[in-house]
């Protein structure tokens, strides 16, 4: 109760709801990684979304550490997020083929170790205390805002193909709801750095649902000429969902594809040789 007492009651309520929804979104890819574990194969899908999610959660955790008393909800969800994403990445590295494994390790070293360490060192030693929290907050917002092009590309694809098969309503709704929770938390907690990226997240989420309403009854257009596309969702509990379209392998196991068509995180089907 002491922790909740340090917050505006509305901020505490939205912080709790935001934690619950964000945790569910973090755990959405668990089935994918269980499948990887069982098949001992990453099936050619990408590790980048999970590396970005880990980087984002680490930055928000660092930001929250400057004001622990009023940022307990940021600390809890991003601590869990870091642990979950690390588990995903370790599983990926263990079962990925050589090229994907090497690339993932290089990205971890550059993004999640090198870049993060540089940000921590610069903000800690080169800035005075009054600027540290502002600068790291700006960096967190820039990371969140910089990925808005990804969901925009998915929406452009929906308009172009007149098909919502790559933008399921349940996914758009849950991520919009997530952004609303953290936007409200930021506003009631008077934390503009948390609120800012979620303004865009809510706007994009609502636009996705409008597009879904417009095109949901349209027939799916064949996308074979485009190589086939599927989506990967990057979880960012304090910003929008970053949705990356990826090319599907040419040879697809139709039975497995149909079985996993409704998953929030999508897998390529054939294991690399």
N, C-alpha and C positions, 0 to 999 in steps of 0.2 A: 504493500500500500504506500510505503514511503516513496517508491519509484514512481508510482502513478501520481502521487501528490506533487511531484516536481513538474508535472505537465499541466497544461490546460486540460480540463476533463475531456473536451472534444478531441484535442490532439492525442490524448492517451487512447481514446476509443478508436480513432482512425489508425493510430499506430499499431494497435493490436490486430485490427482487421487487415491492415496492410501486411503484417507479419504472416498471418494465416494464409492469405491469398498468394503472397510471394513464395512462401514455402511450397505450396501446391504447384506453383509454376516451376520452381526449381526442381521439384521431383518428377515433373512431367516426362523428362527423357529417361527416367530410370528403367522403363521397360526396354528402351532401345539398348541400353548398356547391359542389361541382363541378357538380351538376345546376343549381343556381341560376346559376352562371357560364355554362353552356351555353345555358340558356333565357333568360338576362337578366331573370329574374323571381324574386321571393322566394316566389311562390305563396301568399302570405297567412300563412305561419307566423310564429311569434313570435321576437323577438330577446332577450327578457328572460332566458331561461335562460343565454345566453352572456354577458350582462352580469353576471349574478350569479356565474357561474363565474370571470370575470375579476376581479371584486371580491374573491371568496374567495381566489383564488390570490395576488392582490396583498397581502392581509392576512397570509397565511401566509408569504409571502416576507419581509415586514417583520418578522414574528415571528422567523423563522429568522435574520435578520441580527444579532440580539442575541447569538447564540452560534454563529457560523459554523463553528467547529471541530467541534461536535457536531450540526450541522444541515445538513450538506452534502447529504443526500438530500432534505430539504425544499426546499432552494434549487434543486437541479437540476430536480426535477419541476415546481415552481411557476414557475420561470423559463420552462421550455418551455410550461407551461400558459398563461402570460400571452401569450407570442408567438402561440400557436395561437389563443387566443380573440380576440386583436386582429385576426388575419387573418380569422377568421369574421365579426367585427363589421364590418370594413371592407367585405367582400364584400356583407354584408347591406345596409349603408347605400348602397352603390353601385347596387344593383339593386332596392331597395325602392321602392314607390310613395311619393308625397309625404308622406302622413300618417304612414305607418310610419317613413319616414326621419326626419321631424322629431321624432317621439316617441322614436326610438332615440337621436338626438343629444342630446335633453334628458335622457334617462336616463343617458347616458354622462357628461354634464356634472354631473348631480346625484349620481350614485352613484360612478362610477369616478374622477371628478376632485374634486368638492366634498366628498363624505363622506370619501373616502380622505385628502384633504389635511387635513381637519379632525382626523381621528384621528391622523395623523402629527404635526401641530403641537401638539395637546393633550398627547399622550403624550411628546413630545420636550421641550417647554418647561414644561409644568405639573407634571410628575412627576419625582421623583428617580430615579436610575438603578436603585435596588433595586425600584421599583414598576413601571417601564416594561414590562419583559418580562412581569410578571404580568398587568398590565392589558390589554396587547395580546393575550396568550394568552386571557384571558377574553372579549375581543371576538371573537376567532376562533371560540371555542367557541359563543358566543351566535349568531353568524351561521350556524354549522353546525346547531345545535340548533333554530333558529327555523324551519327549512324542513322539519322532520319532518312537518308537517301534509300536505305534498304527497304523499309515498308512502303516508301513511295514507289519503288520499282515494282513491287508486288501489285500495288493498286493500278499502276500503269498497265501491267500485264492483264489484270482483270478487265480493264476498259478495252484493251486491244483484242482480247480473245472472247470477250463477253461471257466469261466463265469464272465462277468463284471456286473452282475445285482446288485452287492453291491458296485460298483464303477462307478457311472454314469459319463459320459464324461463332462457334463455341470458343475458338481461339481468340478471335477479335474481341468478343465480349469479355472474356476473362482478363485479357490484358488491358482493356479499357477500364474495367472495374479496378484493376490493380493500380493504374495510373491515377484514377480518381481518389483512391484511398490515400496515396502518398501526396497528391496535390493538396488534399484537405489537411493532412498531417502537417505539411510544410506551412500552410497558411495559418492554421491555428497555433502552431508552434513558433510562428514568426521567423521561419527559416526560408528565406528566398532561394537559397541554393538548392534546397530539396524541391520547392514548389516549381521553380522555373522549368526544368526539363519535362515535368509532368503536364504542364500546360500543352506543350506540343504532343505529348503522349495521348492525352485525352482527345485533342483535336484530331489526330491521326486515327485513333480508335473509332471515334464517331464517324469519321469519313469512311472508314472501312466498312462499318455496318450499314451506312447509307448505300455504298456501292453493292454490298451484299443484297440489300433489299431490291435494288434496281435489276441486278443480273441473276438473282437466285433461280429464276424460272427459265433462264435462257439455256439452250442446249450447249453442252460442252463442245468446244471446237477442238478438232484433232490437232495435236501439237507435235506430231511426228517430225514435221519439217523443221521444228525448232529444237529437235533432239530430246524433247520431253523435259519437263521441269518438275522439281519437287521443292519443298521449303524446309529450311532449318530455322528454328527459333532461338535467338539469343536472349537469355533471361537477364533482365536488368530491373530489379525491383524498384529503382528510383527514377526510371526513365521509361521511354517507350519500349515496346518489343522490337528488337532488331531482327528482321526476317530476311534471310539471305536465300535467293533462288539459286539452285545448283543444278547442273546438267545431270540427267539420269543416265545410267549405263545403257548402251545400245541394246544389249541382250537382257531382257527382263523376265524374271520368273513370274508369270501372270498370276499364278495361284497365291504366291507370297505377297505380291503387290496388292492384290485385292484384300487380303487378310489384314494388311497394315495401312489401308487407305485412309483410315480415320485417325491415325496417330498424330499427336501434336508435333512431335519431332519425327522427321521422315528419313528413311534409310534408303540408300541405293541397294540393289538387290544382289548383284553378283559379287562374290569375293574376288579380290585381285589375285592374279596368278603369282 
